[in-house]
Amino acid sequence: MNLLTFLPFIVLIGAMFLMTRSAKKKQQQAVEMRNQMQPGTGVRTIGGMYATVKEIGDETVLLEVAPGVHAVYAKNAIGAVLEDSEYNRIVHGDDEESDTDTVVPDDASSLTGSTDPVKTDAADEAQPRTDLTKKADTAEAGQGDTDGKAEGEADTK
């Protein structure tokens, strides 16, 4: 028979062999990762919940999802075992680098570009200031509507 007839089958069998091999390798890595768990380790479940390992059984693991709140999960439900620094960064918002590098000003001077909060730019001084108080609005209008209706509004009673 012709070799070209069997070539697609040979390619298919080879591809299946490679796919099963990589799947077995990933499964073995997941088992090794779960075996690294110890009480006190931070983990992420396959559902995306972050928790701390309290106890490890044969098929289950006891997780503390919040202080004093415990839940039993299957070991297969653990998606990742996290390092302490990564767990604290994600769960508690701890970020060692940002504590020393970030400077938060105690006034709005960084927003205006001026270093003196009392001093204003020359362009700001040239513009007339608008008084936005209620008293100024009614004085300019020349009338003080006390019934609460706007101009042109009809009485609906």
C-alpha positions as CSV (number, residue, x, y, z in Angstrom):
1,M,0.0,0.0,0.0
2,N,0.9,3.6,-0.3
3,L,2.8,5.3,2.5
4,L,0.8,8.5,2.0
5,T,-2.3,6.7,3.0
6,F,-0.9,6.0,6.5
7,L,0.9,9.3,7.0
8,P,-2.1,11.2,8.5
9,F,-2.7,8.4,11.0
10,I,1.0,8.4,12.0
11,V,0.9,12.2,12.5
12,L,-2.3,11.9,14.6
13,I,-0.8,9.2,16.8
14,G,2.3,11.2,17.3
15,A,0.3,14.3,18.3
16,M,-1.8,12.4,20.8
17,F,1.4,11.0,22.3
18,L,2.9,14.5,22.8
19,M,-0.4,15.9,24.2
20,T,-0.7,13.1,26.8
21,R,2.9,13.4,27.7
22,S,2.6,17.2,28.4
23,A,-0.7,16.7,30.3
24,K,0.9,14.1,32.5
25,K,3.9,16.4,33.1
26,K,1.5,19.3,34.2
27,Q,-0.4,16.9,36.4
28,Q,2.8,15.7,38.1
29,Q,3.9,19.3,38.7
30,A,0.6,20.1,40.3
31,V,0.9,17.1,42.6
32,E,4.5,18.3,43.6
33,M,3.2,21.8,44.2
34,R,0.4,20.5,46.5
35,N,2.9,18.3,48.4
36,Q,4.9,21.5,49.2
37,M,2.0,22.8,51.2
38,Q,2.6,23.2,54.9
39,P,0.5,24.7,57.7
40,G,0.8,28.5,57.5
41,T,1.4,28.5,53.7
42,G,-0.7,30.9,51.6
43,V,-2.6,29.3,48.8
44,R,-5.0,30.2,46.0
45,T,-7.8,27.8,45.1
46,I,-8.9,27.0,41.6
47,G,-11.9,29.2,42.3
48,G,-9.7,32.2,43.0
49,M,-10.0,32.3,46.8
50,Y,-6.9,33.1,48.9
51,A,-6.5,31.4,52.2
52,T,-3.9,30.0,54.7
53,V,-3.4,26.3,55.2
54,K,-4.2,25.2,58.7
55,E,-4.2,21.3,58.5
56,I,-3.3,18.9,55.7
57,G,-5.1,15.5,55.4
58,D,-4.7,12.7,52.9
59,E,-7.3,14.0,50.4
60,T,-8.4,17.3,52.0
61,V,-6.9,20.5,53.4
62,L,-8.3,22.8,56.1
63,L,-8.0,26.4,55.0
64,E,-8.5,29.6,57.0
65,V,-10.3,31.9,54.6
66,A,-10.7,34.7,57.2
67,P,-9.6,35.1,60.8
68,G,-11.5,32.3,62.7
69,V,-13.3,31.1,59.5
70,H,-12.2,27.6,58.4
71,A,-13.3,25.5,55.4
72,V,-12.4,22.0,54.2
73,Y,-11.3,21.7,50.6
74,A,-10.1,18.9,48.4
75,K,-6.4,19.0,47.7
76,N,-7.1,19.1,44.0
77,A,-8.9,22.4,44.6
78,I,-5.6,24.1,45.4
79,G,-4.5,26.0,42.3
80,A,-1.3,27.6,43.5
81,V,0.9,27.5,46.6
82,L,2.2,31.1,47.1
83,E,5.3,32.5,48.7
84,D,4.8,34.5,51.8
85,S,5.7,37.8,50.2
86,E,3.3,37.3,47.2
87,Y,0.5,36.1,49.5
88,N,0.9,39.2,51.8
89,R,1.1,41.5,48.8
90,I,-2.2,40.1,47.3
91,V,-4.2,39.6,50.5
92,H,-3.0,42.3,52.8
93,G,-1.8,44.9,50.3
94,D,1.7,44.8,51.7
95,D,4.2,46.3,49.2
96,E,7.6,46.8,50.6
97,E,8.9,49.0,47.8
98,S,6.0,51.5,47.8
99,D,6.4,52.3,51.5
100,T,9.7,54.0,51.0
101,D,9.4,55.3,47.5
102,T,5.9,56.9,47.5
103,V,5.6,60.4,49.0
104,V,2.1,61.7,49.6
105,P,1.9,65.5,49.9
106,D,-0.3,66.9,52.8
107,D,-1.7,69.7,50.6
108,A,-2.8,70.3,47.1
109,S,0.4,72.0,46.0
110,S,1.4,69.0,43.8
111,L,-1.8,69.4,41.8
112,T,-1.3,73.1,41.0
113,G,2.5,72.9,40.5
114,S,3.1,75.6,43.1
115,T,5.2,74.8,46.1
116,D,3.6,77.5,48.3
117,P,0.0,76.6,49.0
118,V,-1.0,80.3,49.7
119,K,0.7,81.8,46.6
120,T,-1.2,81.5,43.3
121,D,0.1,81.8,39.8
122,A,0.0,85.1,37.9
123,A,-2.5,83.7,35.4
124,D,-4.9,82.9,38.2
125,E,-4.7,86.4,39.6
126,A,-5.5,87.9,36.2
127,Q,-8.8,86.1,36.0
128,P,-11.8,87.6,37.9
129,R,-13.1,85.4,40.6
130,T,-16.7,84.2,40.6
131,D,-18.7,84.2,43.8
132,L,-20.7,81.1,43.8
133,T,-22.7,81.7,46.9
134,K,-26.5,81.8,46.9
135,K,-26.6,85.4,48.0
136,A,-24.7,86.6,45.0
137,D,-26.9,84.7,42.5
138,T,-30.2,86.2,43.8
139,A,-28.7,89.7,44.0
140,E,-27.6,89.6,40.4
141,A,-31.0,88.3,39.3
142,G,-32.7,91.2,41.0
143,Q,-35.3,89.0,42.5
144,G,-35.6,86.6,45.2
145,D,-38.2,83.9,44.3
146,T,-39.5,82.6,47.6
147,D,-42.0,80.1,46.2
148,G,-39.2,77.9,44.8
149,K,-40.5,78.1,41.1
150,A,-38.2,78.9,38.3
151,E,-38.9,81.8,35.9
152,G,-41.7,80.9,33.5
153,E,-42.9,78.0,35.6
154,A,-46.7,77.8,35.9
155,D,-48.7,77.1,39.0
156,T,-50.2,73.6,38.7
157,K,-52.8,73.8,41.5
